[in-house]
Amino acid sequence: MKGNPIDDKPPSYDSLYTPTAPPLPHGQRYLNTADHQPSPSVDVFYGLGGCNPFCPPRSQARDNYSSASAPPFPPYTPYTTIKPASTNYIPEQDRKGVLWSGSGVQVADSGAKRLHAEITGSLTAGGMTIRTARDKTVDIVTIQLDVFLIHVPDEDVSLSTETSDDSYRYTLKTPKSLGFKRKVRAFWLITIPDHWMRPERLSASLVNSSIVGLDGLGDIVIGEIDLRTTNARINFETVNATHLNLITTNGPIKALAGSAEDITLETTNGPINGYFVAKNNIKAKTTNGAIEMNAEASDVSLTTTNNFIKGAIDAVKCANIQSSSGYIQLKVNSAKIKVSTSNGYISGDYNGKDISIKTTNAKISDINVTSNDAIKIQTTNARIEGNFVARKEIVLKTTNAKIESNCRLEETGGDLNISTSNSTISGNYEAPGSDVDLSTNNGKIIPSKVIGRKVKLTTNNSSIKADVIIGQQIKATTSHASIDLRIGLDDSKKRIDVYAETSHSMVDVEVPDTVIGTFDVSTAHKSATVEAPNPLNIVFEKSEKEYKMGRKVPESDKSAYREGKIQIVTRHAPATLTYV
């Protein structure tokens, strides 16, 4: 926003509070009195019992008031002296124009529990600063309002106040339309006592105005904080509430530390940053702006478009992260994790029970995922690289790009599914007692290690090469490319089935010599070969150049061997089965 209305430097607390002055006789007030005022350029103002007095600006006070001519005031209640005419908290570039005659300070008594400030009409720019008094003798809430006018009549601006029980509502009314060269700038300075007793609500509804909360607010627990503005930033150092709502448009939201039972952060075209802790829910939403935060809650929802999401999330129940056309880089701990974007990559550390991570046209890499149940990872036209550990299920899926990952299933009876197209699958895939399926088209399958109860390796027009440990079965199929398998056995003692098929390329399969049972090795126009350490253990039923069929028999006690069935098929290339 052009001409930042509130700078980040906190105003001096000493510039707004002085020691309590002695009471004046009824009907009189201090005006530029050197005995009780450190600066001759400001007024001293007293709170008045039974009403919400208004202090005029110093220029008006000098012109219209004196200690002799001042109209009688209602009975007063002295409190810490305030210098309302100081506008040093407003940047100099925003103090242009004529100071509206109604500018000054409004006071809510010490019983105030709900405070609302709002603007109706148009505003060129403005800002609200909220802070604590930093003075234990102050027990009231004060609002200083300063309005600067350019080509706008003084009477076109008004301030109305409504009070009921312990609620205070302040409404600044400005022209609905300003037009050419007409400008109104309004600035609020809200000061809250350090020991504000059981405050229930602090709210504001502004336009084109920044909202800034200074350090110290986090020491006061307010029932509900609901601050809304447009086209400007909301910036807090610390904030503590039961319910916290910070809403703006076209501006950033930032808090160094915010805590509440429920937190809602909303903006458009601006980033959201900070550290937030909630008992129940945290919802942060923007468009075309980045989200960079640490969040702790039962449920966390972060949503943006066309920008990135970064940070750390600790959610008891659910973490829901959504973006589009922006990357996601997070550290997340939650029972349920859902991460999605498009045209942006995903990376980070994710630890939970049910985990779903999805993007399109972008990689999923530099990622570590651990699940107590299931992991589902999906993208298109980009690679998947990372480490994945789950109890029951892992699914990695992409298209037109490689998958290179380390996957492990901790329990038996699960499924590990890896699929892509037009690219390679590599890495380590361990699922003892579970099924493993590696599938691609026109891409190699070349894992370093595969462990599974049943293993399936499927491609075409590309080779398969793997070291595999199986419990029951392996099936490897391709075409126009070679198959090279080194097969080991787990400790299940179950019957095994081995099937390998290709065409126009060689097949070479090695199995342990402890495997017995039938074999069937065939090719066309090339040699079929079956070998074992002891040739006497091979009993051929058919032994031709292109076809070998028979049985492998044990040398001694059959219980030391695994029964199995092996079938190898190719054409126009050698086919070899070797017992080792």
HELIX and SHEET records of a PDB file:
HELIX    1   1 TYR A   13  SER A   15  5                                   3    
HELIX    2   2 ARG A   58  ASN A   64  1                                   7    
HELIX    3   3 GLU A   92  ASP A   94  5                                   3    
HELIX    4   4 ASP A  154  ASP A  156  5                                   3    
HELIX    5   5 LEU A  217  ASP A  219  5                                   3    
HELIX    6   6 PRO A  535  ASN A  537  5                                   3    
HELIX    7   7 LYS A  558  ALA A  560  5                                   3    
SHEET    1   A 2 TYR A  17  THR A  18  0                                        
SHEET    2   A 2 THR A  81  ILE A  82 -1                                        
SHEET    1   B 4 PHE A  54  CYS A  55  0                                        
SHEET    2   B 4 GLY A 104  ALA A 108 -1                                        
SHEET    3   B 4 VAL A 141  ILE A 150 -1                                        
SHEET    4   B 4 VAL A  98  LEU A  99 -1                                        
SHEET    1   C12 PHE A  54  CYS A  55  0                                        
SHEET    2   C12 GLY A 104  ALA A 108 -1                                        
SHEET    3   C12 VAL A 141  ILE A 150 -1                                        
SHEET    4   C12 LYS A 183  ILE A 192 -1                                        
SHEET    5   C12 ALA A 125  THR A 132  1                                        
SHEET    6   C12 SER A 209  GLY A 213  1                                        
SHEET    7   C12 ILE A 234  ILE A 247  1                                        
SHEET    8   C12 ILE A 222  ARG A 228  1                                        
SHEET    9   C12 ARG A 201  SER A 205  1                                        
SHEET   10   C12 ARG A 114  THR A 120  1                                        
SHEET   11   C12 SER A 167  LYS A 173  1                                        
SHEET   12   C12 SER A 158  SER A 164 -1                                        
SHEET    1   D19 PHE A  54  CYS A  55  0                                        
SHEET    2   D19 GLY A 104  ALA A 108 -1                                        
SHEET    3   D19 VAL A 141  ILE A 150 -1                                        
SHEET    4   D19 LYS A 183  ILE A 192 -1                                        
SHEET    5   D19 ALA A 125  THR A 132  1                                        
SHEET    6   D19 SER A 209  GLY A 213  1                                        
SHEET    7   D19 ILE A 234  ILE A 247  1                                        
SHEET    8   D19 ILE A 253  GLU A 266  1                                        
SHEET    9   D19 ILE A 272  LYS A 285  1                                        
SHEET   10   D19 ILE A 291  THR A 303  1                                        
SHEET   11   D19 ILE A 309  GLN A 322  1                                        
SHEET   12   D19 ILE A 328  SER A 340  1                                        
SHEET   13   D19 ILE A 346  LYS A 358  1                                        
SHEET   14   D19 ILE A 364  GLN A 378  1                                        
SHEET   15   D19 ILE A 384  ALA A 390  1                                        
SHEET   16   D19 ILE A 403  LEU A 409  1                                        
SHEET   17   D19 ILE A 425  SER A 439  1                                        
SHEET   18   D19 ASP A 415  SER A 419  1                                        
SHEET   19   D19 GLU A 393  LYS A 397  1                                        
SHEET    1   E23 PHE A  54  CYS A  55  0                                        
SHEET    2   E23 GLY A 104  ALA A 108 -1                                        
SHEET    3   E23 VAL A 141  ILE A 150 -1                                        
SHEET    4   E23 LYS A 183  ILE A 192 -1                                        
SHEET    5   E23 ALA A 125  THR A 132  1                                        
SHEET    6   E23 SER A 209  GLY A 213  1                                        
SHEET    7   E23 ILE A 234  ILE A 247  1                                        
SHEET    8   E23 ILE A 253  GLU A 266  1                                        
SHEET    9   E23 ILE A 272  LYS A 285  1                                        
SHEET   10   E23 ILE A 291  THR A 303  1                                        
SHEET   11   E23 ILE A 309  GLN A 322  1                                        
SHEET   12   E23 ILE A 328  SER A 340  1                                        
SHEET   13   E23 ILE A 346  LYS A 358  1                                        
SHEET   14   E23 ILE A 364  GLN A 378  1                                        
SHEET   15   E23 ILE A 384  ALA A 390  1                                        
SHEET   16   E23 ILE A 403  LEU A 409  1                                        
SHEET   17   E23 ILE A 425  SER A 439  1                                        
SHEET   18   E23 LYS A 449  THR A 458  1                                        
SHEET   19   E23 ILE A 464  THR A 477  1                                        
SHEET   20   E23 ILE A 483  LEU A 489  1                                        
SHEET   21   E23 VAL A 507  VAL A 511  1                                        
SHEET   22   E23 ALA A 575  TYR A 579  1                                        
SHEET   23   E23 ALA A 528  GLU A 531  1                                        
SHEET    1   F24 PHE A  54  CYS A  55  0                                        
SHEET    2   F24 GLY A 104  ALA A 108 -1                                        
SHEET    3   F24 VAL A 141  ILE A 150 -1                                        
SHEET    4   F24 LYS A 183  ILE A 192 -1                                        
SHEET    5   F24 ALA A 125  THR A 132  1                                        
SHEET    6   F24 SER A 209  GLY A 213  1                                        
SHEET    7   F24 ILE A 234  ILE A 247  1                                        
SHEET    8   F24 ILE A 253  GLU A 266  1                                        
SHEET    9   F24 ILE A 272  LYS A 285  1                                        
SHEET   10   F24 ILE A 291  THR A 303  1                                        
SHEET   11   F24 ILE A 309  GLN A 322  1                                        
SHEET   12   F24 ILE A 328  SER A 340  1                                        
SHEET   13   F24 ILE A 346  LYS A 358  1                                        
SHEET   14   F24 ILE A 364  GLN A 378  1                                        
SHEET   15   F24 ILE A 384  ALA A 390  1                                        
SHEET   16   F24 ILE A 403  LEU A 409  1                                        
SHEET   17   F24 ILE A 425  SER A 439  1                                        
SHEET   18   F24 LYS A 449  THR A 458  1                                        
SHEET   19   F24 ILE A 464  THR A 477  1                                        
SHEET   20   F24 ILE A 496  GLU A 501  1                                        
SHEET   21   F24 ARG A 562  VAL A 569  1                                        
SHEET   22   F24 VAL A 515  SER A 522  1                                        
SHEET   23   F24 TYR A 547  LYS A 552 -1                                        
SHEET   24   F24 ILE A 538  SER A 543 -1                                        
END                                                                             
